[in-house]
């Protein structure tokens, strides 16, 4: 068993989630940012890859006091669990995502000295041999009560989850800009499918701010 997995992202009109500099780019408008905040508050856990931690240094916490209170009224912590998929334990020890309520998932190849340093700031979960076994990680999260997992990037983590059939829904805000660049990260990077591409079913399309919010259901192959 695993949680329901939702990938949420913002991308430019040409499909980029950042520039070739791989630094945070503001794509969403204020209304979409509020939507993302609500999604985060409704989730049991939020997950990102190491690249997102290095590029954006996100907190992955719920900023809205009203939404934190809403979570407390439901009998759950103010913030969802924060998960970082980081096979070699390269998360900077000063990263803002760390702290109580954060789990860094690593492989058994992660250096002991890095694990010792990170274990002072967060919980460590060893899943997989040379890279994080995402299926094992999701099963572990399910056993811990996580039923809804929100994934906030980046493109490599998105690819790994989609490739392994671990995604149920993809929600993307398409912003009114062109970023360009053959080396700029996209919504889904990784090796890519040579054929038998992953099919999606469009559930809704809604104008938000000056962009378009698209929601797709992932179609399971027969």
TALINPE-V423840 format. One record per pair of residues at least 12 apart in sequence whose ideal C-beta (glycine too) atoms are under 6 Angstrom apart, sorted by the first residue. I is the first residue (numbers start at 1). J is the second residue. If there is no record, write none. Layout:
I_J ; I_J
This chain:
1_142 ; 2_138 ; 2_139 ; 2_142 ; 3_141 ; 3_142 ; 3_146 ; 3_147 ; 3_148 ; 3_149 ; 4_148 ; 4_168 ; 5_149 ; 5_166 ; 5_167 ; 5_168 ; 6_150 ; 6_169 ; 7_151 ; 7_158 ; 7_167 ; 7_170 ; 8_39 ; 8_150 ; 8_171 ; 9_153 ; 9_172 ; 9_187 ; 10_27 ; 10_28 ; 10_173 ; 10_175 ; 11_172 ; 11_187 ; 12_175 ; 12_177 ; 12_178 ; 12_179 ; 13_178 ; 14_178 ; 15_186 ; 15_187 ; 16_179 ; 16_184 ; 16_186 ; 17_185 ; 17_187 ; 18_185 ; 19_179 ; 19_184 ; 20_181 ; 20_183 ; 20_184 ; 22_55 ; 23_55 ; 24_56 ; 27_175 ; 28_173 ; 29_209 ; 31_208 ; 31_209 ; 32_173 ; 32_208 ; 32_209 ; 37_64 ; 39_150 ; 40_62 ; 41_62 ; 41_67 ; 41_71 ; 43_80 ; 43_148 ; 43_150 ; 44_80 ; 44_146 ; 44_147 ; 44_148 ; 45_80 ; 45_81 ; 45_83 ; 45_141 ; 45_146 ; 45_149 ; 46_60 ; 46_80 ; 46_82 ; 46_150 ; 47_83 ; 47_151 ; 48_152 ; 48_153 ; 49_85 ; 49_154 ; 49_156 ; 49_157 ; 50_86 ; 50_90 ; 51_154 ; 52_153 ; 52_154 ; 53_84 ; 53_91 ; 53_95 ; 53_97 ; 57_96 ; 59_96 ; 60_82 ; 60_97 ; 61_79 ; 62_79 ; 79_101 ; 81_101 ; 82_97 ; 82_101 ; 82_102 ; 83_103 ; 84_104 ; 85_105 ; 85_132 ; 85_157 ; 86_104 ; 86_106 ; 87_107 ; 87_131 ; 87_132 ; 88_110 ; 89_106 ; 89_110 ; 89_114 ; 89_115 ; 89_118 ; 91_104 ; 93_117 ; 93_121 ; 98_121 ; 98_122 ; 102_122 ; 103_123 ; 103_125 ; 104_118 ; 104_122 ; 104_124 ; 105_125 ; 105_127 ; 105_132 ; 105_137 ; 106_126 ; 107_128 ; 107_130 ; 107_131 ; 107_132 ; 108_126 ; 108_129 ; 109_130 ; 134_160 ; 134_166 ; 154_185 ; 155_185 ; 155_186 ; 155_188 ; 155_189 ; 156_189 ; 156_190 ; 158_188 ; 159_188 ; 159_189 ; 159_190 ; 162_198 ; 167_218 ; 168_218 ; 169_217 ; 170_216 ; 171_215 ; 172_214 ; 173_211 ; 173_213 ; 174_211 ; 174_212 ; 175_211 ; 176_210 ; 176_211 ; 199_219 ; 200_216 ; 201_217 ; 201_219 ; 202_216 ; 203_215 ; 203_217
